Amino acid sequence: MPKPTQMPTTFKRRAALLAAAGLALCLIATARADDKVPLKLDLPKPMFVGTPVPVRLPNLEAPRAGRRPDFLVPKGVANLALNKKVTSSDMEPVLGDLSLITDGEKAGDEGNYVELGKGKQWVQIDLEKPAKLYAIVVWHFHSQARAYKAVAVQVSNDASFATGVQTLYNSDDQNVLGLGAGKDPTYIETYEGRIVDAQGASARYVRLYSSGNTTSEMNHYIEVEAYGMP
């Protein structure tokens, strides 16, 4: 009976080396994908000092002790919302221009924020093309300790938000927005802004809702940032 053909030793070695090299490349790629760094934010100057007026809401987040924990994002993310077009349910704000929401200025004094009308309102940012998003950061108002009601953050590739909508944050426990009752906490505004985990969602449009605040029925935005891969 003839002996089975044996693979030459040199060929075996080459095949083993190629397999090892392929595995190494896969491991490097995985390591790079998992290589995350703290999100670096350019924070504005704090606007208020002293003891804030007490805010009482059923789903209010407890005060945090110490510095805010690092929020990790992949290396290379950038603010894709900077200077992008903003539209709104209120296209004629009471104060300010919608372009202020993405102009990069986060100071809390008058002239740097937009005031929208009473009740349920939203603002929407067009990132111009779909991108993988990792964090949405919003500053509503921080010259006074207040909480905004029914805050929701959604993303979609549909400008009308009729299809493919992903909800990233929803503190609307009474469903006044009509988006479904939310379970995320209401929170006190500060100069740090609020970081919302975008969960790697791929989207072109970012929409943010609110329905008044604990000081008035109006809605305000200083700045919104959307961090993703450019």
Biotite code that builds the C-alpha atoms (Angstrom):
import biotite.structure as struc

atoms = struc.array([
    struc.Atom([0.000, 0.000, 0.000], chain_id="A", res_id=1, res_name="MET", atom_name="CA", element="C"),
    struc.Atom([1.488, 3.422, -0.939], chain_id="A", res_id=2, res_name="PRO", atom_name="CA", element="C"),
    struc.Atom([2.351, 5.795, 1.888], chain_id="A", res_id=3, res_name="LYS", atom_name="CA", element="C"),
    struc.Atom([0.214, 8.984, 2.252], chain_id="A", res_id=4, res_name="PRO", atom_name="CA", element="C"),
    struc.Atom([1.758, 12.069, 0.759], chain_id="A", res_id=5, res_name="THR", atom_name="CA", element="C"),
    struc.Atom([3.436, 14.152, 3.464], chain_id="A", res_id=6, res_name="GLN", atom_name="CA", element="C"),
    struc.Atom([3.476, 17.962, 3.487], chain_id="A", res_id=7, res_name="MET", atom_name="CA", element="C"),
    struc.Atom([7.037, 19.259, 3.143], chain_id="A", res_id=8, res_name="PRO", atom_name="CA", element="C"),
    struc.Atom([8.531, 20.521, 6.402], chain_id="A", res_id=9, res_name="THR", atom_name="CA", element="C"),
    struc.Atom([9.250, 23.996, 4.950], chain_id="A", res_id=10, res_name="THR", atom_name="CA", element="C"),
    struc.Atom([5.640, 24.401, 3.822], chain_id="A", res_id=11, res_name="PHE", atom_name="CA", element="C"),
    struc.Atom([4.425, 23.397, 7.275], chain_id="A", res_id=12, res_name="LYS", atom_name="CA", element="C"),
    struc.Atom([6.637, 26.007, 8.900], chain_id="A", res_id=13, res_name="ARG", atom_name="CA", element="C"),
    struc.Atom([5.430, 28.723, 6.534], chain_id="A", res_id=14, res_name="ARG", atom_name="CA", element="C"),
    struc.Atom([1.795, 27.833, 7.171], chain_id="A", res_id=15, res_name="ALA", atom_name="CA", element="C"),
    struc.Atom([2.370, 27.928, 10.925], chain_id="A", res_id=16, res_name="ALA", atom_name="CA", element="C"),
    struc.Atom([4.067, 31.330, 10.686], chain_id="A", res_id=17, res_name="LEU", atom_name="CA", element="C"),
    struc.Atom([1.226, 32.755, 8.584], chain_id="A", res_id=18, res_name="LEU", atom_name="CA", element="C"),
    struc.Atom([-1.355, 31.453, 11.050], chain_id="A", res_id=19, res_name="ALA", atom_name="CA", element="C"),
    struc.Atom([0.559, 32.963, 13.963], chain_id="A", res_id=20, res_name="ALA", atom_name="CA", element="C"),
    struc.Atom([0.870, 36.300, 12.158], chain_id="A", res_id=21, res_name="ALA", atom_name="CA", element="C"),
    struc.Atom([-2.868, 36.336, 11.411], chain_id="A", res_id=22, res_name="GLY", atom_name="CA", element="C"),
    struc.Atom([-3.696, 35.626, 15.042], chain_id="A", res_id=23, res_name="LEU", atom_name="CA", element="C"),
    struc.Atom([-1.377, 38.413, 16.180], chain_id="A", res_id=24, res_name="ALA", atom_name="CA", element="C"),
    struc.Atom([-3.060, 40.913, 13.857], chain_id="A", res_id=25, res_name="LEU", atom_name="CA", element="C"),
    struc.Atom([-6.474, 39.893, 15.132], chain_id="A", res_id=26, res_name="CYS", atom_name="CA", element="C"),
    struc.Atom([-5.344, 40.357, 18.727], chain_id="A", res_id=27, res_name="LEU", atom_name="CA", element="C"),
    struc.Atom([-3.881, 43.789, 17.942], chain_id="A", res_id=28, res_name="ILE", atom_name="CA", element="C"),
    struc.Atom([-7.093, 44.891, 16.218], chain_id="A", res_id=29, res_name="ALA", atom_name="CA", element="C"),
    struc.Atom([-9.172, 43.700, 19.165], chain_id="A", res_id=30, res_name="THR", atom_name="CA", element="C"),
    struc.Atom([-6.899, 45.477, 21.623], chain_id="A", res_id=31, res_name="ALA", atom_name="CA", element="C"),
    struc.Atom([-7.177, 48.724, 19.661], chain_id="A", res_id=32, res_name="ARG", atom_name="CA", element="C"),
    struc.Atom([-10.973, 48.462, 19.554], chain_id="A", res_id=33, res_name="ALA", atom_name="CA", element="C"),
    struc.Atom([-11.056, 47.953, 23.323], chain_id="A", res_id=34, res_name="ASP", atom_name="CA", element="C"),
    struc.Atom([-8.459, 50.666, 24.010], chain_id="A", res_id=35, res_name="ASP", atom_name="CA", element="C"),
    struc.Atom([-10.509, 53.393, 25.689], chain_id="A", res_id=36, res_name="LYS", atom_name="CA", element="C"),
    struc.Atom([-9.584, 56.685, 27.298], chain_id="A", res_id=37, res_name="VAL", atom_name="CA", element="C"),
    struc.Atom([-11.456, 59.159, 29.543], chain_id="A", res_id=38, res_name="PRO", atom_name="CA", element="C"),
    struc.Atom([-13.647, 61.634, 27.652], chain_id="A", res_id=39, res_name="LEU", atom_name="CA", element="C"),
    struc.Atom([-12.021, 65.058, 27.917], chain_id="A", res_id=40, res_name="LYS", atom_name="CA", element="C"),
    struc.Atom([-14.506, 67.931, 28.092], chain_id="A", res_id=41, res_name="LEU", atom_name="CA", element="C"),
    struc.Atom([-13.764, 71.645, 27.960], chain_id="A", res_id=42, res_name="ASP", atom_name="CA", element="C"),
    struc.Atom([-15.862, 72.725, 30.945], chain_id="A", res_id=43, res_name="LEU", atom_name="CA", element="C"),
    struc.Atom([-17.172, 76.259, 31.483], chain_id="A", res_id=44, res_name="PRO", atom_name="CA", element="C"),
    struc.Atom([-16.688, 78.285, 34.643], chain_id="A", res_id=45, res_name="LYS", atom_name="CA", element="C"),
    struc.Atom([-19.110, 77.366, 37.467], chain_id="A", res_id=46, res_name="PRO", atom_name="CA", element="C"),
    struc.Atom([-21.847, 79.992, 37.737], chain_id="A", res_id=47, res_name="MET", atom_name="CA", element="C"),
    struc.Atom([-23.408, 79.554, 41.165], chain_id="A", res_id=48, res_name="PHE", atom_name="CA", element="C"),
    struc.Atom([-22.132, 79.066, 44.707], chain_id="A", res_id=49, res_name="VAL", atom_name="CA", element="C"),
    struc.Atom([-23.747, 78.463, 48.069], chain_id="A", res_id=50, res_name="GLY", atom_name="CA", element="C"),
    struc.Atom([-26.736, 76.300, 48.930], chain_id="A", res_id=51, res_name="THR", atom_name="CA", element="C"),
    struc.Atom([-29.144, 75.692, 46.024], chain_id="A", res_id=52, res_name="PRO", atom_name="CA", element="C"),
    struc.Atom([-32.895, 76.020, 46.434], chain_id="A", res_id=53, res_name="VAL", atom_name="CA", element="C"),
    struc.Atom([-34.239, 72.529, 47.264], chain_id="A", res_id=54, res_name="PRO", atom_name="CA", element="C"),
    struc.Atom([-35.638, 70.632, 44.277], chain_id="A", res_id=55, res_name="VAL", atom_name="CA", element="C"),
    struc.Atom([-38.267, 67.977, 44.963], chain_id="A", res_id=56, res_name="ARG", atom_name="CA", element="C"),
    struc.Atom([-39.093, 65.476, 42.248], chain_id="A", res_id=57, res_name="LEU", atom_name="CA", element="C"),
    struc.Atom([-40.019, 61.788, 42.627], chain_id="A", res_id=58, res_name="PRO", atom_name="CA", element="C"),
    struc.Atom([-37.203, 60.484, 40.424], chain_id="A", res_id=59, res_name="ASN", atom_name="CA", element="C"),
    struc.Atom([-34.494, 62.996, 41.336], chain_id="A", res_id=60, res_name="LEU", atom_name="CA", element="C"),
    struc.Atom([-30.936, 61.689, 41.274], chain_id="A", res_id=61, res_name="GLU", atom_name="CA", element="C"),
    struc.Atom([-29.129, 61.755, 44.615], chain_id="A", res_id=62, res_name="ALA", atom_name="CA", element="C"),
    struc.Atom([-26.311, 64.324, 44.951], chain_id="A", res_id=63, res_name="PRO", atom_name="CA", element="C"),
    struc.Atom([-22.889, 63.019, 43.960], chain_id="A", res_id=64, res_name="ARG", atom_name="CA", element="C"),
    struc.Atom([-20.000, 63.063, 46.403], chain_id="A", res_id=65, res_name="ALA", atom_name="CA", element="C"),
    struc.Atom([-16.625, 63.962, 44.913], chain_id="A", res_id=66, res_name="GLY", atom_name="CA", element="C"),
    struc.Atom([-15.561, 64.288, 41.273], chain_id="A", res_id=67, res_name="ARG", atom_name="CA", element="C"),
    struc.Atom([-17.496, 62.802, 38.406], chain_id="A", res_id=68, res_name="ARG", atom_name="CA", element="C"),
    struc.Atom([-16.209, 59.341, 37.434], chain_id="A", res_id=69, res_name="PRO", atom_name="CA", element="C"),
    struc.Atom([-14.363, 59.126, 34.128], chain_id="A", res_id=70, res_name="ASP", atom_name="CA", element="C"),
    struc.Atom([-16.504, 58.262, 31.124], chain_id="A", res_id=71, res_name="PHE", atom_name="CA", element="C"),
    struc.Atom([-14.500, 56.049, 28.782], chain_id="A", res_id=72, res_name="LEU", atom_name="CA", element="C"),
    struc.Atom([-14.595, 56.387, 24.986], chain_id="A", res_id=73, res_name="VAL", atom_name="CA", element="C"),
    struc.Atom([-12.456, 54.962, 22.168], chain_id="A", res_id=74, res_name="PRO", atom_name="CA", element="C"),
    struc.Atom([-9.335, 56.901, 21.234], chain_id="A", res_id=75, res_name="LYS", atom_name="CA", element="C"),
    struc.Atom([-9.848, 59.377, 18.429], chain_id="A", res_id=76, res_name="GLY", atom_name="CA", element="C"),
    struc.Atom([-13.433, 60.437, 19.105], chain_id="A", res_id=77, res_name="VAL", atom_name="CA", element="C"),
    struc.Atom([-14.358, 64.040, 18.307], chain_id="A", res_id=78, res_name="ALA", atom_name="CA", element="C"),
    struc.Atom([-17.302, 66.363, 18.834], chain_id="A", res_id=79, res_name="ASN", atom_name="CA", element="C"),
    struc.Atom([-19.195, 65.821, 15.584], chain_id="A", res_id=80, res_name="LEU", atom_name="CA", element="C"),
    struc.Atom([-21.921, 68.314, 16.524], chain_id="A", res_id=81, res_name="ALA", atom_name="CA", element="C"),
    struc.Atom([-19.646, 71.363, 16.503], chain_id="A", res_id=82, res_name="LEU", atom_name="CA", element="C"),
    struc.Atom([-21.090, 74.069, 14.236], chain_id="A", res_id=83, res_name="ASN", atom_name="CA", element="C"),
    struc.Atom([-23.639, 71.651, 12.768], chain_id="A", res_id=84, res_name="LYS", atom_name="CA", element="C"),
    struc.Atom([-27.170, 72.772, 11.823], chain_id="A", res_id=85, res_name="LYS", atom_name="CA", element="C"),
    struc.Atom([-29.806, 72.780, 14.585], chain_id="A", res_id=86, res_name="VAL", atom_name="CA", element="C"),
    struc.Atom([-33.564, 72.634, 14.081], chain_id="A", res_id=87, res_name="THR", atom_name="CA", element="C"),
    struc.Atom([-36.279, 72.661, 16.727], chain_id="A", res_id=88, res_name="SER", atom_name="CA", element="C"),
    struc.Atom([-39.953, 72.257, 17.515], chain_id="A", res_id=89, res_name="SER", atom_name="CA", element="C"),
    struc.Atom([-39.723, 75.992, 18.288], chain_id="A", res_id=90, res_name="ASP", atom_name="CA", element="C"),
    struc.Atom([-37.989, 77.570, 15.279], chain_id="A", res_id=91, res_name="MET", atom_name="CA", element="C"),
    struc.Atom([-38.414, 81.086, 16.741], chain_id="A", res_id=92, res_name="GLU", atom_name="CA", element="C"),
    struc.Atom([-36.874, 80.892, 20.231], chain_id="A", res_id=93, res_name="PRO", atom_name="CA", element="C"),
    struc.Atom([-37.862, 83.379, 22.893], chain_id="A", res_id=94, res_name="VAL", atom_name="CA", element="C"),
    struc.Atom([-34.169, 84.149, 23.417], chain_id="A", res_id=95, res_name="LEU", atom_name="CA", element="C"),
    struc.Atom([-31.065, 83.370, 21.389], chain_id="A", res_id=96, res_name="GLY", atom_name="CA", element="C"),
    struc.Atom([-30.468, 81.634, 18.098], chain_id="A", res_id=97, res_name="ASP", atom_name="CA", element="C"),
    struc.Atom([-30.452, 77.864, 17.564], chain_id="A", res_id=98, res_name="LEU", atom_name="CA", element="C"),
    struc.Atom([-26.884, 78.050, 16.231], chain_id="A", res_id=99, res_name="SER", atom_name="CA", element="C"),
    struc.Atom([-25.721, 78.776, 19.814], chain_id="A", res_id=100, res_name="LEU", atom_name="CA", element="C"),
    struc.Atom([-26.430, 75.135, 20.685], chain_id="A", res_id=101, res_name="ILE", atom_name="CA", element="C"),
    struc.Atom([-23.466, 73.883, 18.645], chain_id="A", res_id=102, res_name="THR", atom_name="CA", element="C"),
    struc.Atom([-21.131, 76.896, 18.634], chain_id="A", res_id=103, res_name="ASP", atom_name="CA", element="C"),
    struc.Atom([-18.727, 75.484, 21.223], chain_id="A", res_id=104, res_name="GLY", atom_name="CA", element="C"),
    struc.Atom([-19.455, 78.176, 23.850], chain_id="A", res_id=105, res_name="GLU", atom_name="CA", element="C"),
    struc.Atom([-20.686, 76.789, 27.179], chain_id="A", res_id=106, res_name="LYS", atom_name="CA", element="C"),
    struc.Atom([-20.667, 79.827, 29.459], chain_id="A", res_id=107, res_name="ALA", atom_name="CA", element="C"),
    struc.Atom([-23.891, 80.035, 31.425], chain_id="A", res_id=108, res_name="GLY", atom_name="CA", element="C"),
    struc.Atom([-24.509, 83.773, 31.283], chain_id="A", res_id=109, res_name="ASP", atom_name="CA", element="C"),
    struc.Atom([-27.125, 85.503, 29.135], chain_id="A", res_id=110, res_name="GLU", atom_name="CA", element="C"),
    struc.Atom([-26.326, 85.575, 25.429], chain_id="A", res_id=111, res_name="GLY", atom_name="CA", element="C"),
    struc.Atom([-24.972, 82.028, 25.396], chain_id="A", res_id=112, res_name="ASN", atom_name="CA", element="C"),
    struc.Atom([-28.195, 80.060, 25.739], chain_id="A", res_id=113, res_name="TYR", atom_name="CA", element="C"),
    struc.Atom([-31.386, 79.505, 23.785], chain_id="A", res_id=114, res_name="VAL", atom_name="CA", element="C"),
    struc.Atom([-34.780, 79.759, 25.448], chain_id="A", res_id=115, res_name="GLU", atom_name="CA", element="C"),
    struc.Atom([-37.584, 77.767, 23.827], chain_id="A", res_id=116, res_name="LEU", atom_name="CA", element="C"),
    struc.Atom([-41.307, 78.046, 24.563], chain_id="A", res_id=117, res_name="GLY", atom_name="CA", element="C"),
    struc.Atom([-43.341, 76.379, 27.285], chain_id="A", res_id=118, res_name="LYS", atom_name="CA", element="C"),
    struc.Atom([-44.059, 72.684, 27.605], chain_id="A", res_id=119, res_name="GLY", atom_name="CA", element="C"),
    struc.Atom([-42.778, 69.866, 25.405], chain_id="A", res_id=120, res_name="LYS", atom_name="CA", element="C"),
    struc.Atom([-40.001, 71.042, 23.051], chain_id="A", res_id=121, res_name="GLN", atom_name="CA", element="C"),
    struc.Atom([-37.116, 69.449, 21.190], chain_id="A", res_id=122, res_name="TRP", atom_name="CA", element="C"),
    struc.Atom([-33.911, 70.406, 19.405], chain_id="A", res_id=123, res_name="VAL", atom_name="CA", element="C"),
    struc.Atom([-32.282, 68.320, 16.675], chain_id="A", res_id=124, res_name="GLN", atom_name="CA", element="C"),
    struc.Atom([-28.724, 68.277, 15.349], chain_id="A", res_id=125, res_name="ILE", atom_name="CA", element="C"),
    struc.Atom([-27.815, 67.080, 11.864], chain_id="A", res_id=126, res_name="ASP", atom_name="CA", element="C"),
    struc.Atom([-24.355, 65.497, 11.949], chain_id="A", res_id=127, res_name="LEU", atom_name="CA", element="C"),
    struc.Atom([-24.488, 65.494, 8.091], chain_id="A", res_id=128, res_name="GLU", atom_name="CA", element="C"),
    struc.Atom([-23.698, 61.788, 7.807], chain_id="A", res_id=129, res_name="LYS", atom_name="CA", element="C"),
    struc.Atom([-24.112, 58.666, 9.942], chain_id="A", res_id=130, res_name="PRO", atom_name="CA", element="C"),
    struc.Atom([-21.428, 58.125, 12.547], chain_id="A", res_id=131, res_name="ALA", atom_name="CA", element="C"),
    struc.Atom([-20.785, 55.738, 15.394], chain_id="A", res_id=132, res_name="LYS", atom_name="CA", element="C"),
    struc.Atom([-21.578, 57.712, 18.545], chain_id="A", res_id=133, res_name="LEU", atom_name="CA", element="C"),
    struc.Atom([-20.278, 57.125, 22.048], chain_id="A", res_id=134, res_name="TYR", atom_name="CA", element="C"),
    struc.Atom([-21.404, 60.106, 24.142], chain_id="A", res_id=135, res_name="ALA", atom_name="CA", element="C"),
    struc.Atom([-23.951, 62.915, 23.944], chain_id="A", res_id=136, res_name="ILE", atom_name="CA", element="C"),
    struc.Atom([-23.263, 65.789, 26.359], chain_id="A", res_id=137, res_name="VAL", atom_name="CA", element="C"),
    struc.Atom([-25.861, 68.467, 27.087], chain_id="A", res_id=138, res_name="VAL", atom_name="CA", element="C"),
    struc.Atom([-25.760, 71.732, 29.034], chain_id="A", res_id=139, res_name="TRP", atom_name="CA", element="C"),
    struc.Atom([-29.300, 73.054, 29.526], chain_id="A", res_id=140, res_name="HIS", atom_name="CA", element="C"),
    struc.Atom([-28.594, 75.820, 32.036], chain_id="A", res_id=141, res_name="PHE", atom_name="CA", element="C"),
    struc.Atom([-26.073, 76.134, 34.854], chain_id="A", res_id=142, res_name="HIS", atom_name="CA", element="C"),
    struc.Atom([-26.279, 79.629, 36.350], chain_id="A", res_id=143, res_name="SER", atom_name="CA", element="C"),
    struc.Atom([-28.858, 78.240, 38.787], chain_id="A", res_id=144, res_name="GLN", atom_name="CA", element="C"),
    struc.Atom([-29.375, 74.813, 40.353], chain_id="A", res_id=145, res_name="ALA", atom_name="CA", element="C"),
    struc.Atom([-32.494, 73.508, 38.624], chain_id="A", res_id=146, res_name="ARG", atom_name="CA", element="C"),
    struc.Atom([-33.727, 70.290, 37.069], chain_id="A", res_id=147, res_name="ALA", atom_name="CA", element="C"),
    struc.Atom([-35.268, 69.953, 33.615], chain_id="A", res_id=148, res_name="TYR", atom_name="CA", element="C"),
    struc.Atom([-38.314, 67.741, 33.350], chain_id="A", res_id=149, res_name="LYS", atom_name="CA", element="C"),
    struc.Atom([-38.945, 64.896, 30.902], chain_id="A", res_id=150, res_name="ALA", atom_name="CA", element="C"),
    struc.Atom([-35.432, 64.929, 29.441], chain_id="A", res_id=151, res_name="VAL", atom_name="CA", element="C"),
    struc.Atom([-35.004, 62.454, 26.600], chain_id="A", res_id=152, res_name="ALA", atom_name="CA", element="C"),
    struc.Atom([-32.200, 61.877, 24.105], chain_id="A", res_id=153, res_name="VAL", atom_name="CA", element="C"),
    struc.Atom([-32.759, 59.935, 20.892], chain_id="A", res_id=154, res_name="GLN", atom_name="CA", element="C"),
    struc.Atom([-30.753, 59.214, 17.746], chain_id="A", res_id=155, res_name="VAL", atom_name="CA", element="C"),
    struc.Atom([-31.812, 58.101, 14.277], chain_id="A", res_id=156, res_name="SER", atom_name="CA", element="C"),
    struc.Atom([-30.854, 58.126, 10.602], chain_id="A", res_id=157, res_name="ASN", atom_name="CA", element="C"),
    struc.Atom([-34.354, 59.398, 9.827], chain_id="A", res_id=158, res_name="ASP", atom_name="CA", element="C"),
    struc.Atom([-34.693, 63.193, 10.058], chain_id="A", res_id=159, res_name="ALA", atom_name="CA", element="C"),
    struc.Atom([-38.374, 62.862, 10.991], chain_id="A", res_id=160, res_name="SER", atom_name="CA", element="C"),
    struc.Atom([-37.633, 60.324, 13.765], chain_id="A", res_id=161, res_name="PHE", atom_name="CA", element="C"),
    struc.Atom([-40.393, 58.103, 12.449], chain_id="A", res_id=162, res_name="ALA", atom_name="CA", element="C"),
    struc.Atom([-38.210, 54.999, 11.970], chain_id="A", res_id=163, res_name="THR", atom_name="CA", element="C"),
    struc.Atom([-34.993, 53.521, 13.332], chain_id="A", res_id=164, res_name="GLY", atom_name="CA", element="C"),
    struc.Atom([-35.146, 55.529, 16.555], chain_id="A", res_id=165, res_name="VAL", atom_name="CA", element="C"),
    struc.Atom([-32.920, 54.579, 19.479], chain_id="A", res_id=166, res_name="GLN", atom_name="CA", element="C"),
    struc.Atom([-33.601, 56.124, 22.888], chain_id="A", res_id=167, res_name="THR", atom_name="CA", element="C"),
    struc.Atom([-30.416, 56.751, 24.855], chain_id="A", res_id=168, res_name="LEU", atom_name="CA", element="C"),
    struc.Atom([-31.905, 58.557, 27.857], chain_id="A", res_id=169, res_name="TYR", atom_name="CA", element="C"),
    struc.Atom([-35.439, 59.118, 29.149], chain_id="A", res_id=170, res_name="ASN", atom_name="CA", element="C"),
    struc.Atom([-36.325, 60.668, 32.514], chain_id="A", res_id=171, res_name="SER", atom_name="CA", element="C"),
    struc.Atom([-39.980, 61.221, 31.521], chain_id="A", res_id=172, res_name="ASP", atom_name="CA", element="C"),
    struc.Atom([-41.540, 58.968, 34.152], chain_id="A", res_id=173, res_name="ASP", atom_name="CA", element="C"),
    struc.Atom([-45.027, 60.440, 33.486], chain_id="A", res_id=174, res_name="GLN", atom_name="CA", element="C"),
    struc.Atom([-44.809, 59.990, 29.671], chain_id="A", res_id=175, res_name="ASN", atom_name="CA", element="C"),
    struc.Atom([-45.661, 63.634, 28.978], chain_id="A", res_id=176, res_name="VAL", atom_name="CA", element="C"),
    struc.Atom([-43.557, 63.450, 25.802], chain_id="A", res_id=177, res_name="LEU", atom_name="CA", element="C"),
    struc.Atom([-45.481, 60.483, 24.462], chain_id="A", res_id=178, res_name="GLY", atom_name="CA", element="C"),
    struc.Atom([-42.304, 58.478, 23.937], chain_id="A", res_id=179, res_name="LEU", atom_name="CA", element="C"),
    struc.Atom([-43.063, 55.969, 26.670], chain_id="A", res_id=180, res_name="GLY", atom_name="CA", element="C"),
    struc.Atom([-42.428, 56.223, 30.402], chain_id="A", res_id=181, res_name="ALA", atom_name="CA", element="C"),
    struc.Atom([-38.737, 56.580, 31.155], chain_id="A", res_id=182, res_name="GLY", atom_name="CA", element="C"),
    struc.Atom([-36.745, 55.152, 34.041], chain_id="A", res_id=183, res_name="LYS", atom_name="CA", element="C"),
    struc.Atom([-33.654, 57.374, 33.949], chain_id="A", res_id=184, res_name="ASP", atom_name="CA", element="C"),
    struc.Atom([-33.309, 59.906, 36.778], chain_id="A", res_id=185, res_name="PRO", atom_name="CA", element="C"),
    struc.Atom([-34.013, 63.618, 36.683], chain_id="A", res_id=186, res_name="THR", atom_name="CA", element="C"),
    struc.Atom([-30.867, 65.509, 37.681], chain_id="A", res_id=187, res_name="TYR", atom_name="CA", element="C"),
    struc.Atom([-29.730, 68.925, 38.903], chain_id="A", res_id=188, res_name="ILE", atom_name="CA", element="C"),
    struc.Atom([-27.995, 70.991, 36.222], chain_id="A", res_id=189, res_name="GLU", atom_name="CA", element="C"),
    struc.Atom([-24.334, 71.909, 36.787], chain_id="A", res_id=190, res_name="THR", atom_name="CA", element="C"),
    struc.Atom([-21.471, 73.427, 34.785], chain_id="A", res_id=191, res_name="TYR", atom_name="CA", element="C"),
    struc.Atom([-20.249, 69.863, 34.089], chain_id="A", res_id=192, res_name="GLU", atom_name="CA", element="C"),
    struc.Atom([-23.166, 69.127, 31.763], chain_id="A", res_id=193, res_name="GLY", atom_name="CA", element="C"),
    struc.Atom([-24.762, 65.696, 31.490], chain_id="A", res_id=194, res_name="ARG", atom_name="CA", element="C"),
    struc.Atom([-22.995, 62.826, 29.740], chain_id="A", res_id=195, res_name="ILE", atom_name="CA", element="C"),
    struc.Atom([-25.349, 60.374, 28.063], chain_id="A", res_id=196, res_name="VAL", atom_name="CA", element="C"),
    struc.Atom([-23.983, 57.011, 26.953], chain_id="A", res_id=197, res_name="ASP", atom_name="CA", element="C"),
    struc.Atom([-24.589, 56.745, 23.187], chain_id="A", res_id=198, res_name="ALA", atom_name="CA", element="C"),
    struc.Atom([-23.781, 53.015, 23.303], chain_id="A", res_id=199, res_name="GLN", atom_name="CA", element="C"),
    struc.Atom([-21.957, 53.011, 19.957], chain_id="A", res_id=200, res_name="GLY", atom_name="CA", element="C"),
    struc.Atom([-25.173, 53.772, 18.069], chain_id="A", res_id=201, res_name="ALA", atom_name="CA", element="C"),
    struc.Atom([-24.780, 54.626, 14.401], chain_id="A", res_id=202, res_name="SER", atom_name="CA", element="C"),
    struc.Atom([-26.866, 57.696, 13.555], chain_id="A", res_id=203, res_name="ALA", atom_name="CA", element="C"),
    struc.Atom([-26.924, 60.977, 11.658], chain_id="A", res_id=204, res_name="ARG", atom_name="CA", element="C"),
    struc.Atom([-29.441, 62.892, 13.774], chain_id="A", res_id=205, res_name="TYR", atom_name="CA", element="C"),
    struc.Atom([-29.509, 63.625, 17.502], chain_id="A", res_id=206, res_name="VAL", atom_name="CA", element="C"),
    struc.Atom([-32.751, 64.853, 19.095], chain_id="A", res_id=207, res_name="ARG", atom_name="CA", element="C"),
    struc.Atom([-33.157, 66.101, 22.682], chain_id="A", res_id=208, res_name="LEU", atom_name="CA", element="C"),
    struc.Atom([-36.467, 66.716, 24.466], chain_id="A", res_id=209, res_name="TYR", atom_name="CA", element="C"),
    struc.Atom([-37.517, 68.501, 27.636], chain_id="A", res_id=210, res_name="SER", atom_name="CA", element="C"),
    struc.Atom([-40.727, 69.917, 29.120], chain_id="A", res_id=211, res_name="SER", atom_name="CA", element="C"),
    struc.Atom([-39.977, 72.862, 31.352], chain_id="A", res_id=212, res_name="GLY", atom_name="CA", element="C"),
    struc.Atom([-37.929, 72.930, 34.536], chain_id="A", res_id=213, res_name="ASN", atom_name="CA", element="C"),
    struc.Atom([-38.289, 73.354, 38.277], chain_id="A", res_id=214, res_name="THR", atom_name="CA", element="C"),
    struc.Atom([-38.009, 77.145, 38.005], chain_id="A", res_id=215, res_name="THR", atom_name="CA", element="C"),
    struc.Atom([-40.243, 77.863, 35.003], chain_id="A", res_id=216, res_name="SER", atom_name="CA", element="C"),
    struc.Atom([-42.157, 76.206, 32.155], chain_id="A", res_id=217, res_name="GLU", atom_name="CA", element="C"),
    struc.Atom([-39.518, 77.250, 29.615], chain_id="A", res_id=218, res_name="MET", atom_name="CA", element="C"),
    struc.Atom([-36.824, 75.089, 28.004], chain_id="A", res_id=219, res_name="ASN", atom_name="CA", element="C"),
    struc.Atom([-33.171, 76.051, 27.638], chain_id="A", res_id=220, res_name="HIS", atom_name="CA", element="C"),
    struc.Atom([-30.035, 74.840, 25.859], chain_id="A", res_id=221, res_name="TYR", atom_name="CA", element="C"),
    struc.Atom([-26.517, 76.193, 26.159], chain_id="A", res_id=222, res_name="ILE", atom_name="CA", element="C"),
    struc.Atom([-24.631, 73.504, 24.240], chain_id="A", res_id=223, res_name="GLU", atom_name="CA", element="C"),
    struc.Atom([-24.946, 69.959, 22.932], chain_id="A", res_id=224, res_name="VAL", atom_name="CA", element="C"),
    struc.Atom([-21.951, 67.833, 21.943], chain_id="A", res_id=225, res_name="GLU", atom_name="CA", element="C"),
    struc.Atom([-21.975, 64.474, 20.162], chain_id="A", res_id=226, res_name="ALA", atom_name="CA", element="C"),
    struc.Atom([-18.780, 62.450, 20.436], chain_id="A", res_id=227, res_name="TYR", atom_name="CA", element="C"),
    struc.Atom([-18.114, 59.849, 17.786], chain_id="A", res_id=228, res_name="GLY", atom_name="CA", element="C"),
    struc.Atom([-15.590, 58.704, 15.206], chain_id="A", res_id=229, res_name="MET", atom_name="CA", element="C"),
    struc.Atom([-14.922, 61.406, 12.573], chain_id="A", res_id=230, res_name="PRO", atom_name="CA", element="C"),
])
